[in-house]
Structure formats: structure tokens, C-alpha cells
Amino acid sequence: MIKLFPTLRLTIFVALFCCFMIFPVRADEGMWLFDVPPTTQVKEKYGFELTPEWLQHVQQSSIRFARRGSASFVSSQGLIMTNHHVGARNLHELSTPENNLLENGFYAKTFDDELPCNGLEILVPVSSEDVTEKVNAAVMPEMSAEEAQKARNAVIATIEKEASDNVSGQGKLRYEVTTLYQGGAYRLYGYKIYNDIRLVWAPEQNIAVFGGDPDNYEYPRYCVDCSLFRAYENGKPAKIEHFLKWSTSGVKDGELVFVSGFPGRTERSYTREHLEFQRDVYFPWRLQKLYRREVIYSAFGNRSLENQRRIADDLGGVQNYRKRAIGQLQGLRTPSLWKNLPQTKPAKDSPEEKILNACLAAFNARYLAYDLFELGEAFNCQTFKIARMLVRLAYETEKPNSVRLKEYRDGNLESLKQALFADTPIYEDVEIQKLTDSLNHVHDVYGGSWSNWVPVLDFDLSPKEYATELILHSKVRDIAERKRIAEGGIKAVKYSSDPMIQLALRLEPIAKNYREAYENEVEAPITAAYAELAKRRFEKLGTSVYPDATFTLRLSYGAVKGYKEDDGTDVAPITTIAGMFERAEKQKFKEPFDPPKSWKDGKEKLNPNTAFNLVTTNDIIGGNSGSPLINTKGEVVGLAFDGNIYSLSNNFIYTETQSRCVSVHADVIVEALRKIYGADRIADELGK
């Protein structure tokens, strides 16, 4: 029997939050809503006025690139700029054993040569509406936290559906209600959808991620972490009204710049106890998974070049997340970070502290199971994700829209089905490797008692044997079979002989129990409590504060600016092509410091003084990858792709002293297009 998490009542949290101190925004801090931009702050510090026209133009030039990162339109013909690492999954899926696009790069010489990316969609924000009153009106004072959360979810589903039903003459639009200020406000965002996206250009991986893991989150950097795609409508390049022009004057040290993108999640409004949970439970557990996966994936890739190609995207993602998580955990283990947090800890041994600690301890006891079985980490493979999606699609779409799981509401179904039926390669050997590892991890967590926790598994087989049987005998990787099951609904799922479908079915009541317990007994009271805190913050500071990141469009401002290392070394803000070749020579051109042959052969054509990468004080976080770096004219001067090591604590707190956003300089992109890749048609399209 699965026990539910103990309920925390709103009154307890309110008493706890009343003792919190509140501090205003500092320095170039903030991931600001376009609806509530930092107009005053920018005007006072930099003397520049953010006009409604400027904001609208930048907003509608910005793109959410799938659920991976950010991007922007950079031409009237639908040309899209994002990071190489954001588009790496599509490069991986478009590769073949004969032509590895990650390794070799790609350039389409004509429109006809541009490669369709199956299952890829982008979203462009076109509207925003405050629906806070509508959402709050659904919550009655006498409701418990669990009842209030269900009421919110139901009215949010209704708001989204009504907005979608009322669309006329605007093409495909998706509406999403986003929770802001931890429940203090709700906004309905409308997005225009493009789902015919084609690859135009990407450099070789050796220059896109030059320096590899050793240089990741470091600076100076020398990466052309850029790729170009194109949006199509009705089989033709999309006609785009709002796009960002390329700067003709570059960017200078000290110049005001902006980043427009979709930062994923920050935790700057979290209580100390909440952050302690992240430090003591979440990040250590996450790193445990990442370390073991990195070893497993590396070993698999080292067996052959084809294995290396097949696992490259998974391995690259794991390595990046691992290094980021290490930095975030180190930040949480740094005493000075806790001294600078804007909250105060409740009195030791107070009733509030005891109850809060009891709640977090209870969640701690169940968190691993929630992660493994509801979030699916115990069955880490694409085949299981497809099977679960088919099972939930069948059962959830039989329910009224207002009570479905969020991802299966009407407004999300088109996107979900596009992903479900996308014709992308799934390799059996990779699937077996990943599933075997995750099943072994379950065994490591539960030991000999795992059959008591996971009665859905076959204990007559080893994890490797069971994984092999599940993958080889499942047919859900076949698109025709997926469509047959989806069209057949509950009956097709229930009577399917597919072993992965049957596993997902047996797991479903267990996983849903964990999900419902988390949503009703943990998420609901915390949401209500943070909403109360947000209300008190509004009373003191109004819109002079910004909400935590929620993967919605945000604007950050800052300046091109170097910094000092801990040892006092000055770090200049801009690197050059000459610096890249010097670094390669010092490392004797050994991987990952060996630029591709095209760059070595073309060295004499390049201007060695061309700016390569740069750092700025813009406040960014994961999800901002692919965001354009723009000047006051709204022109592209760079492409954000990373932060330095000091920025990894941005999840929790921002400091301008050393934290930096790292971008590809716009000049090196055009220099490479013209002189290395012969992509004059693209450089001309950019206006350079």
C-alpha cells in the first residue's frame, strides 16, 4: 500500500512566511515579464527607454524552441537562430551511419536542400492576458488546500479551452495559463505554432562545442554554438513581420545589451527549508543518476564509431546537466550564498519549523519513488515513454477536459500527438542499454526488497534480460502501430499484447498514486502558501520585483563587462579567432581542443581579430540557451549559449560581481558563414 504525504495547512505556512524579510532587486538582476518590463531600472542606470513598440517587436521576434530552449527569427523568410546544442537532437535524428551531421555539420545550398525536422515545433508568443481574478474566483475560503488546487486546475483548463475555441483567422494558436509569483498571479499566454521546421545550417561539433567538457561553464570560450533553422507554412518559407536584424556595428565593452528568451526555472522565492531540500535531497539524487549514466553511455559509445554516433545526443545532455548540477550544488553548499538570501530562517524548535521539517522529511521518504515511477526514471528509454503516452492518452481523453492531467488537455493534444507520431530514429541497442541501467538503479535503491515496491516487474529475469525482452518484443517504436493503438483507445490498450504497453498499464495506478499524492498533499499547500507570500511582496514592492522563471518569455538587461577571477586575474569580455587557434595550439590540437579540418584549412582566410565569444552581466538560467543578445536598436549582436561557473548559483540568487552570461559574438557567425562554409546566401539573408 502506498502512503500519501501528510498535509501541510495554509495557516502554518502563512505564519512561517510572515517572518520573512524582503529585499529589492539589485544590480542588473532580473528575468522580467514583457508585460511588466524593467523600464525604470534601465532608464535610471543606462539612460535607455524601453518603449512599447520596442518591446512588442522583440517579443514577437522571440521563439520557444520545442521544450529545449530559446530562439529568434532573424529574417523575413522565417530564418531561425538558436544554439547548436539546442538543435543537436535534430542533427542527431537527421544523421545516418554514412553522414553524421553532428560531426560533419550541414549547409543547405538551396531552399530545396533544407531538411525537415520531424516532430519539431516552435512557439511564438503573440498575446498575454491577466487571468488572476478568474483563477482566484474558483477558490472558496472554506476549501482545503487540496480542494483549492483542484479548483484552480479545473478553471485553468477551462480558460485555456475557451481561448482556443474562440480563435479565428489567426492560424494555429496554443493557449497556456502560467503561474507567476508562486501563485500570486496567473497569465494566459497565446502562442502561434509552427510545426514545419527545417534545418538550414549547423557547424561541426568540434567548433560548436570547442573545449568540450573541460571548458563548459568556463571563460574565455571559443564556441560557434549556433545553428540555423527555417519555419515553413503551406510548404513555403514563412513570411515573418517581426524579426531581429543583424547589427552592422558590433558591440563594445560597457554597452547596454538585452537577452530575450525562455529561462526554465529559478528558485529565488523558495524558503530556506525548500532550498535545503534541494541541497540535501534533490541535487545529490540527480547527480547520482547523471554520474552513472555518463559512465554507461560513454562505455557504450567507446565500442564503435556507430555506437558513438547513436549515443552522442544522450551523452552530451548528461554531461552538460551533470556539470551544471555540480555547480548548483556547490552554490548551495557555500555559506556566503545563505548569508545573502533574502529570507530568514524561522526560530529554531518553533512549531513552524518542526511541522515544516516533518513535511519535508515525509516528502524525502517518498521522493525517490515519485521520481522513479511517476517521472519514469526507473524506465529511462523512449519505448517506455511512448507506451505510457499511449496508455494515458487512451484513459485521459475519456475524461472531461477540466479533470485531465495537464499534458492531455485539449490545448496540448495536438503537440502531444505530433511528438508521439514523429518519425524519428530509435535504436534498439541504445534502448536496451538505457533501460538496463535504469532497472539496475532501481535494484540499487531498493535492494532485495524491490519486489515489495515494484510488483509490476518480472523478477524471474535479470535487469539486462528483462530490458532486452521488453525492447525487442515491443512494437510501439513502429509509427503505424502507435497510430493503431491510439485510434483504438482504451480497448486497444487494455487488450494489447505488447509487453511495454502492459508494463505501463500495471505501473499506472502506482505512478498515479504518487502523482496525486504529490499534487494534493505537497504541491497544493505550498502553492497556496507561496501565493500568500507573493501577495505580501506585492503590498511592499508592487511590480518592482520580477517573478521566478517559468519557461515563459522574459527580458534581462546588462552590459558587456569582464570580471576578476578568485585569484585576482582580470578576464577580458571579448575573445577572438586568434585566441581560439592559440588555445588549440597550446593543447596540441588534442580533443576537445581540435577545431575541424574546415577551420584549419581556412585559417588564412579568417580575420584573426574577429570577435568570437563575449560575456555580459545579463541574468540568465537554463532555458535561455539560444536567446538572442540584442542592442538598444533591437539588433542581433550575439547568441547566448552558456553561463560561466559563477552563474550556476543563478537558480537561487544573482550577483553581478562575477556571474556572467556567455554568448557567441555575431561577427564570428557571419565570418564563418562566408569564409568557412561558403554560405553566402545565408549571410546575405542576414543582411551582412
Secondary structure as the mmCIF struct_conf table of DSSP 4:
data_model
#
loop_
_struct_conf.conf_type_id
_struct_conf.id
_struct_conf.beg_label_comp_id
_struct_conf.beg_label_asym_id
_struct_conf.beg_label_seq_id
_struct_conf.end_label_comp_id
_struct_conf.end_label_asym_id
_struct_conf.end_label_seq_id
HELX_LH_PP_P HELX_LH_PP_P1 ILE A 2 THR A 7
HELX_RH_AL_P HELX_RH_AL_P1 LEU A 10 PHE A 17
TURN_TY1_P TURN_TY1_P1 CYS A 18 CYS A 19
TURN_TY1_P TURN_TY1_P2 ALA A 27 ASP A 28
STRN STRN1 TRP A 32 LEU A 33
BEND BEND1 PHE A 34 VAL A 36
HELX_RH_AL_P HELX_RH_AL_P2 THR A 39 TYR A 46
HELX_RH_AL_P HELX_RH_AL_P3 PRO A 52 SER A 61
STRN STRN2 SER A 62 PHE A 65
TURN_TY1_P TURN_TY1_P3 ALA A 66 ARG A 68
STRN STRN3 GLY A 69 PHE A 73
BEND BEND2 SER A 75 SER A 75
TURN_TY1_P TURN_TY1_P4 SER A 76 GLN A 77
STRN STRN4 LEU A 79 THR A 82
TURN_TY1_P TURN_TY1_P5 HIS A 84 VAL A 86
BEND BEND3 GLY A 87 GLY A 87
HELX_RH_AL_P HELX_RH_AL_P4 ALA A 88 LEU A 94
BEND BEND4 PRO A 97 GLU A 98
HELX_RH_AL_P HELX_RH_AL_P5 LEU A 101 ASN A 104
STRN STRN5 PHE A 106 TYR A 107
BEND BEND5 LYS A 109 THR A 110
HELX_RH_3T_P HELX_RH_3T_P1 PHE A 111 ASP A 113
HELX_LH_PP_P HELX_LH_PP_P2 GLU A 114 GLU A 114
STRN STRN6 LEU A 115 PRO A 116
TURN_TY1_P TURN_TY1_P6 ASN A 118 GLY A 119
STRN STRN7 ILE A 122 ASP A 130
HELX_RH_AL_P HELX_RH_AL_P6 THR A 132 ALA A 137
TURN_TY1_P TURN_TY1_P7 ALA A 138 ALA A 138
TURN_TY1_P TURN_TY1_P8 PRO A 141 GLU A 142
HELX_RH_AL_P HELX_RH_AL_P7 ALA A 145 ASP A 165
TURN_TY1_P TURN_TY1_P9 ASN A 166 ASN A 166
BEND BEND6 GLY A 169 GLN A 170
BEND BEND7 LYS A 172 LYS A 172
STRN STRN8 LEU A 173 LEU A 180
HELX_RH_3T_P HELX_RH_3T_P2 TYR A 181 GLY A 183
TURN_TY1_P TURN_TY1_P10 GLY A 184 GLY A 184
STRN STRN9 ALA A 185 TYR A 194
STRN STRN10 ILE A 197 ALA A 202
HELX_RH_AL_P HELX_RH_AL_P8 GLN A 205 ALA A 208
TURN_TY1_P TURN_TY1_P11 VAL A 209 GLY A 211
HELX_RH_AL_P HELX_RH_AL_P9 GLY A 212 ASP A 215
TURN_TY1_P TURN_TY1_P12 ASN A 216 TYR A 217
BEND BEND8 TYR A 219 PRO A 220
STRN STRN11 SER A 227 GLU A 233
TURN_TY1_P TURN_TY1_P13 ASN A 234 GLY A 235
STRN STRN12 LYS A 236 PRO A 237
BEND BEND9 GLU A 241 HIS A 242
HELX_LH_PP_P HELX_LH_PP_P3 LEU A 244 LYS A 245
STRN STRN13 TRP A 246 TRP A 246
HELX_LH_PP_P HELX_LH_PP_P4 SER A 247 SER A 247
BEND BEND10 THR A 248 SER A 249
TURN_TY1_P TURN_TY1_P14 ASP A 253 GLY A 254
STRN STRN14 LEU A 256 GLY A 261
TURN_TY1_P TURN_TY1_P15 ARG A 268 SER A 269
HELX_RH_AL_P HELX_RH_AL_P10 ARG A 272 PHE A 277
HELX_RH_PI_P HELX_RH_PI_P1 GLN A 278 TYR A 282
HELX_RH_AL_P HELX_RH_AL_P11 PHE A 283 GLY A 301
TURN_TY1_P TURN_TY1_P16 ASN A 302 ARG A 303
HELX_RH_AL_P HELX_RH_AL_P12 LEU A 305 LEU A 332
TURN_TY1_P TURN_TY1_P17 ARG A 333 ARG A 333
HELX_RH_AL_P HELX_RH_AL_P13 PRO A 335 ASN A 340
BEND BEND11 PRO A 342 PRO A 342
HELX_LH_PP_P HELX_LH_PP_P5 LYS A 345 ALA A 347
TURN_TY1_P TURN_TY1_P18 LYS A 348 ASP A 349
HELX_RH_AL_P HELX_RH_AL_P14 PRO A 351 ALA A 369
HELX_RH_PI_P HELX_RH_PI_P2 TYR A 370 GLU A 374
BEND BEND12 LEU A 375 LEU A 375
HELX_RH_3T_P HELX_RH_3T_P3 GLU A 377 PHE A 379
BEND BEND13 CYS A 381 CYS A 381
HELX_RH_AL_P HELX_RH_AL_P15 GLN A 382 GLU A 396
TURN_TY1_P TURN_TY1_P19 THR A 397 GLU A 398
BEND BEND14 LYS A 399 LYS A 399
HELX_RH_3T_P HELX_RH_3T_P4 ASN A 401 VAL A 403
BEND BEND15 ARG A 404 ARG A 404
HELX_RH_3T_P HELX_RH_3T_P5 LYS A 406 TYR A 408
BEND BEND16 ARG A 409 ARG A 409
HELX_RH_AL_P HELX_RH_AL_P16 ASP A 410 LEU A 420
TURN_TY1_P TURN_TY1_P20 PHE A 421 PHE A 421
HELX_RH_AL_P HELX_RH_AL_P17 GLU A 428 TYR A 446
HELX_RH_3T_P HELX_RH_3T_P6 GLY A 447 SER A 449
HELX_RH_AL_P HELX_RH_AL_P18 TRP A 450 TRP A 453
TURN_TY1_P TURN_TY1_P21 PRO A 455 VAL A 456
BEND BEND17 LEU A 457 LEU A 457
TURN_TY1_P TURN_TY1_P22 PHE A 459 ASP A 460
BEND BEND18 LEU A 461 LEU A 461
HELX_RH_AL_P HELX_RH_AL_P19 PRO A 463 HIS A 473
TURN_TY1_P TURN_TY1_P23 VAL A 476 ARG A 477
BEND BEND19 ASP A 478 ASP A 478
HELX_RH_AL_P HELX_RH_AL_P20 ILE A 479 LYS A 494
TURN_TY1_P TURN_TY1_P24 TYR A 495 TYR A 495
HELX_RH_AL_P HELX_RH_AL_P21 PRO A 499 ALA A 517
HELX_RH_PI_P HELX_RH_PI_P3 TYR A 518 GLU A 523
HELX_RH_AL_P HELX_RH_AL_P22 ALA A 524 LEU A 541
HELX_RH_3T_P HELX_RH_3T_P7 GLY A 542 SER A 544
BEND BEND20 VAL A 545 VAL A 545
HELX_LH_PP_P HELX_LH_PP_P6 PRO A 547 ALA A 549
BEND BEND21 PHE A 551 THR A 552
STRN STRN15 ARG A 554 ALA A 559
STRN STRN16 VAL A 560 VAL A 560
STRN STRN17 TYR A 563 LYS A 564
TURN_TY1_P TURN_TY1_P25 ASP A 566 ASP A 567
BEND BEND22 GLY A 568 GLY A 568
STRN STRN18 ASP A 570 VAL A 571
BEND BEND23 PRO A 573 PRO A 573
STRN STRN19 ILE A 574 THR A 576
HELX_RH_AL_P HELX_RH_AL_P23 ILE A 577 LYS A 586
TURN_TY1_P TURN_TY1_P26 GLN A 587 PHE A 589
TURN_TY1_P TURN_TY1_P27 GLU A 591 PRO A 592
BEND BEND24 PHE A 593 PHE A 593
HELX_RH_AL_P HELX_RH_AL_P24 LYS A 597 ASP A 601
TURN_TY1_P TURN_TY1_P28 GLY A 602 GLY A 602
HELX_RH_3T_P HELX_RH_3T_P8 LYS A 603 LYS A 605
BEND BEND25 LEU A 606 LEU A 606
TURN_TY1_P TURN_TY1_P29 PRO A 608 ASN A 609
BEND BEND26 THR A 610 THR A 610
STRN STRN20 ALA A 611 THR A 616
TURN_TY1_P TURN_TY1_P30 GLY A 622 GLY A 623
TURN_TY1_P TURN_TY1_P31 SER A 625 GLY A 626
HELX_LH_PP_P HELX_LH_PP_P7 SER A 627 SER A 627
STRN STRN21 PRO A 628 ILE A 630
TURN_TY1_P TURN_TY1_P32 THR A 632 LYS A 633
BEND BEND27 GLY A 634 GLY A 634
STRN STRN22 VAL A 636 GLY A 643
HELX_RH_3T_P HELX_RH_3T_P9 ILE A 645 ASN A 651
TURN_TY1_P TURN_TY1_P33 PHE A 652 PHE A 652
TURN_TY1_P TURN_TY1_P34 GLU A 656 GLN A 658
STRN STRN23 CYS A 661 HIS A 665
HELX_RH_AL_P HELX_RH_AL_P25 ALA A 666 LYS A 675
TURN_TY1_P TURN_TY1_P35 ILE A 676 ILE A 676
BEND BEND28 TYR A 677 TYR A 677
HELX_RH_AL_P HELX_RH_AL_P26 ASP A 680 LEU A 686
TURN_TY1_P TURN_TY1_P36 GLY A 687 GLY A 687
#
